[in-house]
Amino acid sequence: MKDSYQTRLEKSKKAMEEAEYILLGGGAGLSAAAGITYSGKRFTDHFSEFIAKYRFKDLYTSSFYPFETEEEKWAYWAKHISLNRYEIDATKLYMDLFQLVKEKNYFVISTNVESQFEKGGFPSDKVFEIQGNYSYLQCEKGCHNKLYYNESLVKEMIDKTVECKIPSNLVPKCPICGGEMDVNLRKNQYFVQDEKWYESDELYKNFLQDSEGKQVVYMELGVGFNTPGIIRYPFERMTYHNERATLIRFNKDHPEGFKETQDKTIAFTEDIQGVITALMR
């Protein structure tokens, strides 16, 4: 961070131009920068009834609330899923990221679950959503590894929600064991990794293997410390072990990294959209 903003921009442009491979790692800060925020006006405008009833503070902590009934749980989750997955189109930031790297040999690993990379233009075989996706339901106990697309069900749940509850006949049940269903998000040991998940995992591993020792840029985009072992620490480690690697970190709160990789790291605390726009010029 000792370099000026302009110097960091120029270094980043040069690194990306010379890169043989670019690996993007997307975290919650990226979607927040794109406007998909979990608190503030966006939250209060859409969840006023739930805030009044349950005293919710934001969309993150409310997702851990222990609802007493499945009817209440799914009234909440239907709105949560719809707002973040179905009601929002591709955002400018994600579309710009695609334009920035589309001519390069790239891959994306993301802990985000709202499909913005694919909406922004990234092909599905170039994106690994390792933590799940709002679009799918799974057996709550993971009794089998099939996922179920939920868009029409979510819409019906919202249309028929009354006083923060859905009708009992809309509560989803596992077609195999008859038990409860859950959103396909990694939050416990029952998270379902379906066939597509394993295919994406293999594509990611192949990309890492192919790029090992090559001229690589690791773009770490809004990755915090909720799950640093998925993107942040591996990117640091791969940068350390590859003398030809550059780590470009976008993080307004935690730009600092390992001291061993400081000379190969370009950090931005500035607005991600602004930096990406500048890199595209």
FIPA-916033 format. One record per residue (C-alpha): x, y, z; chain; residue in one letter. Coordinates in steps of 0.1 Angstrom, whole numbers. Layout:
! residues N
SITE; c1; c2; c3; mol; type
SITE; X; Y; Z; A; A
...
***
This chain:
! residues 281
SITE; c1; c2; c3; mol; type
SITE; 0; 0; 0; A; M
SITE; 31; 23; 0; A; K
SITE; 27; 29; -37; A; D
SITE; 3; 56; -50; A; S
SITE; -31; 46; -65; A; Y
SITE; -19; 53; -100; A; Q
SITE; 13; 32; -95; A; T
SITE; -8; 3; -82; A; R
SITE; -31; 6; -112; A; L
SITE; -2; 5; -136; A; E
SITE; 14; -24; -119; A; K
SITE; -19; -43; -120; A; S
SITE; -25; -36; -157; A; K
SITE; 10; -48; -165; A; K
SITE; 7; -80; -144; A; A
SITE; -27; -88; -161; A; M
SITE; -14; -81; -196; A; E
SITE; 16; -104; -190; A; E
SITE; -3; -131; -172; A; A
SITE; -7; -166; -187; A; E
SITE; -34; -174; -162; A; Y
SITE; -58; -153; -141; A; I
SITE; -75; -169; -111; A; L
SITE; -104; -148; -96; A; L
SITE; -115; -154; -61; A; G
SITE; -149; -137; -52; A; G
SITE; -160; -131; -16; A; G
SITE; -189; -113; 1; A; A
SITE; -172; -79; -3; A; G
SITE; -174; -82; -40; A; L
SITE; -212; -86; -41; A; S
SITE; -215; -59; -15; A; A
SITE; -195; -36; -38; A; A
SITE; -218; -46; -66; A; A
SITE; -248; -34; -45; A; G
SITE; -260; -67; -31; A; I
SITE; -258; -55; 5; A; T
SITE; -272; -75; 35; A; Y
SITE; -280; -45; 57; A; S
SITE; -292; -10; 56; A; G
SITE; -320; 3; 34; A; K
SITE; -320; -27; 11; A; R
SITE; -327; -49; 41; A; F
SITE; -352; -27; 59; A; T
SITE; -372; -20; 27; A; D
SITE; -378; -57; 19; A; H
SITE; -380; -72; 54; A; F
SITE; -400; -48; 75; A; S
SITE; -426; -74; 86; A; E
SITE; -398; -98; 96; A; F
SITE; -379; -71; 114; A; I
SITE; -410; -61; 134; A; A
SITE; -418; -97; 143; A; K
SITE; -383; -112; 149; A; Y
SITE; -362; -80; 155; A; R
SITE; -338; -90; 127; A; F
SITE; -308; -67; 123; A; K
SITE; -295; -78; 88; A; D
SITE; -297; -106; 63; A; L
SITE; -266; -124; 75; A; Y
SITE; -275; -129; 111; A; T
SITE; -311; -135; 103; A; S
SITE; -302; -165; 82; A; S
SITE; -292; -183; 114; A; F
SITE; -324; -176; 132; A; Y
SITE; -340; -207; 148; A; P
SITE; -376; -205; 135; A; F
SITE; -401; -224; 155; A; E
SITE; -420; -237; 124; A; T
SITE; -411; -247; 88; A; E
SITE; -439; -223; 77; A; E
SITE; -420; -194; 92; A; E
SITE; -386; -206; 81; A; K
SITE; -396; -208; 44; A; W
SITE; -415; -175; 44; A; A
SITE; -382; -159; 54; A; Y
SITE; -360; -179; 31; A; W
SITE; -383; -174; 1; A; A
SITE; -379; -136; 4; A; K
SITE; -341; -140; 11; A; H
SITE; -335; -161; -19; A; I
SITE; -358; -141; -42; A; S
SITE; -342; -108; -33; A; L
SITE; -306; -119; -37; A; N
SITE; -309; -144; -66; A; R
SITE; -340; -138; -87; A; Y
SITE; -350; -101; -84; A; E
SITE; -315; -87; -92; A; I
SITE; -301; -88; -127; A; D
SITE; -264; -90; -136; A; A
SITE; -246; -61; -119; A; T
SITE; -222; -38; -136; A; K
SITE; -193; -49; -115; A; L
SITE; -196; -85; -124; A; Y
SITE; -201; -77; -161; A; M
SITE; -171; -55; -161; A; D
SITE; -150; -82; -144; A; L
SITE; -159; -105; -173; A; F
SITE; -150; -80; -199; A; Q
SITE; -117; -75; -181; A; L
SITE; -106; -111; -182; A; V
SITE; -126; -127; -210; A; K
SITE; -97; -128; -234; A; E
SITE; -74; -144; -209; A; K
SITE; -71; -180; -196; A; N
SITE; -90; -176; -164; A; Y
SITE; -111; -194; -138; A; F
SITE; -133; -183; -109; A; V
SITE; -137; -197; -74; A; I
SITE; -163; -180; -53; A; S
SITE; -179; -183; -19; A; T
SITE; -208; -162; -31; A; N
SITE; -241; -180; -37; A; V
SITE; -262; -157; -58; A; E
SITE; -250; -166; -94; A; S
SITE; -237; -131; -102; A; Q
SITE; -206; -144; -120; A; F
SITE; -228; -164; -144; A; E
SITE; -253; -136; -148; A; K
SITE; -223; -113; -156; A; G
SITE; -213; -134; -185; A; G
SITE; -189; -160; -171; A; F
SITE; -195; -195; -185; A; P
SITE; -206; -220; -159; A; S
SITE; -176; -243; -166; A; D
SITE; -154; -214; -156; A; K
SITE; -170; -208; -122; A; V
SITE; -168; -229; -90; A; F
SITE; -194; -218; -64; A; E
SITE; -179; -239; -37; A; I
SITE; -204; -229; -9; A; Q
SITE; -236; -237; -27; A; G
SITE; -262; -216; -45; A; N
SITE; -295; -199; -35; A; Y
SITE; -312; -215; -66; A; S
SITE; -313; -250; -51; A; Y
SITE; -329; -269; -23; A; L
SITE; -315; -301; -8; A; Q
SITE; -325; -327; 18; A; C
SITE; -319; -311; 52; A; E
SITE; -300; -342; 63; A; K
SITE; -283; -348; 29; A; G
SITE; -298; -382; 25; A; C
SITE; -290; -381; -13; A; H
SITE; -269; -358; -35; A; N
SITE; -296; -344; -58; A; K
SITE; -304; -307; -58; A; L
SITE; -338; -291; -67; A; Y
SITE; -342; -258; -86; A; Y
SITE; -365; -236; -65; A; N
SITE; -375; -205; -85; A; E
SITE; -412; -213; -91; A; S
SITE; -416; -226; -55; A; L
SITE; -400; -195; -41; A; V
SITE; -423; -173; -61; A; K
SITE; -454; -192; -49; A; E
SITE; -442; -191; -13; A; M
SITE; -439; -153; -15; A; I
SITE; -472; -149; -32; A; D
SITE; -490; -169; -5; A; K
SITE; -471; -156; 26; A; T
SITE; -494; -143; 53; A; V
SITE; -481; -128; 86; A; E
SITE; -446; -142; 79; A; C
SITE; -458; -177; 73; A; K
SITE; -464; -198; 42; A; I
SITE; -492; -224; 39; A; P
SITE; -483; -258; 53; A; S
SITE; -489; -274; 19; A; N
SITE; -460; -254; 4; A; L
SITE; -434; -266; 30; A; V
SITE; -409; -287; 9; A; P
SITE; -403; -323; 18; A; K
SITE; -374; -346; 7; A; C
SITE; -388; -369; -20; A; P
SITE; -365; -397; -8; A; I
SITE; -366; -397; 30; A; C
SITE; -397; -375; 35; A; G
SITE; -378; -352; 59; A; G
SITE; -374; -315; 58; A; E
SITE; -356; -296; 30; A; M
SITE; -330; -268; 33; A; D
SITE; -313; -243; 10; A; V
SITE; -281; -256; -6; A; N
SITE; -257; -235; 14; A; L
SITE; -226; -249; 33; A; R
SITE; -235; -244; 69; A; K
SITE; -232; -279; 85; A; N
SITE; -220; -314; 77; A; Q
SITE; -251; -321; 56; A; Y
SITE; -242; -298; 28; A; F
SITE; -249; -316; -5; A; V
SITE; -221; -317; -31; A; Q
SITE; -238; -329; -63; A; D
SITE; -223; -341; -95; A; E
SITE; -219; -306; -109; A; K
SITE; -201; -295; -77; A; W
SITE; -175; -323; -82; A; Y
SITE; -172; -314; -119; A; E
SITE; -164; -278; -109; A; S
SITE; -140; -290; -82; A; D
SITE; -121; -310; -108; A; E
SITE; -120; -281; -133; A; L
SITE; -106; -259; -105; A; Y
SITE; -79; -284; -96; A; K
SITE; -70; -288; -132; A; N
SITE; -66; -250; -135; A; F
SITE; -44; -249; -105; A; L
SITE; -22; -277; -118; A; Q
SITE; -19; -262; -153; A; D
SITE; -10; -228; -139; A; S
SITE; 15; -240; -114; A; E
SITE; 48; -222; -119; A; G
SITE; 34; -201; -147; A; K
SITE; 29; -163; -149; A; Q
SITE; -2; -161; -128; A; V
SITE; -23; -133; -114; A; V
SITE; -45; -141; -84; A; Y
SITE; -73; -116; -81; A; M
SITE; -88; -117; -46; A; E
SITE; -120; -97; -46; A; L
SITE; -136; -88; -13; A; G
SITE; -126; -119; 6; A; V
SITE; -127; -116; 44; A; G
SITE; -120; -139; 73; A; F
SITE; -153; -159; 75; A; N
SITE; -138; -187; 55; A; T
SITE; -102; -177; 47; A; P
SITE; -91; -212; 41; A; G
SITE; -111; -213; 8; A; I
SITE; -96; -183; -11; A; I
SITE; -75; -159; 10; A; R
SITE; -50; -183; 25; A; Y
SITE; -46; -205; -6; A; P
SITE; -40; -174; -28; A; F
SITE; -14; -162; -4; A; E
SITE; 3; -196; -3; A; R
SITE; 3; -200; -41; A; M
SITE; 17; -165; -45; A; T
SITE; 45; -174; -21; A; Y
SITE; 54; -206; -38; A; H
SITE; 53; -192; -74; A; N
SITE; 81; -166; -81; A; E
SITE; 62; -156; -112; A; R
SITE; 29; -149; -94; A; A
SITE; 12; -116; -85; A; T
SITE; -16; -112; -60; A; L
SITE; -40; -84; -66; A; I
SITE; -61; -79; -34; A; R
SITE; -93; -58; -33; A; F
SITE; -101; -54; 4; A; N
SITE; -111; -21; 22; A; K
SITE; -107; -36; 57; A; D
SITE; -79; -61; 55; A; H
SITE; -55; -53; 27; A; P
SITE; -25; -65; 45; A; E
SITE; -13; -101; 39; A; G
SITE; 17; -123; 47; A; F
SITE; 49; -104; 50; A; K
SITE; 66; -131; 28; A; E
SITE; 44; -121; -1; A; T
SITE; 43; -83; 3; A; Q
SITE; 66; -76; -26; A; D
SITE; 43; -96; -49; A; K
SITE; 11; -82; -36; A; T
SITE; -8; -52; -50; A; I
SITE; -35; -41; -26; A; A
SITE; -65; -18; -31; A; F
SITE; -87; -4; -4; A; T
SITE; -105; 18; -29; A; E
SITE; -139; 10; -43; A; D
SITE; -137; -22; -63; A; I
SITE; -159; -8; -91; A; Q
SITE; -138; 22; -95; A; G
SITE; -106; 2; -97; A; V
SITE; -120; -23; -122; A; I
SITE; -133; 6; -144; A; T
SITE; -98; 21; -143; A; A
SITE; -82; -12; -152; A; L
SITE; -104; -15; -183; A; M
SITE; -92; 18; -197; A; R
***
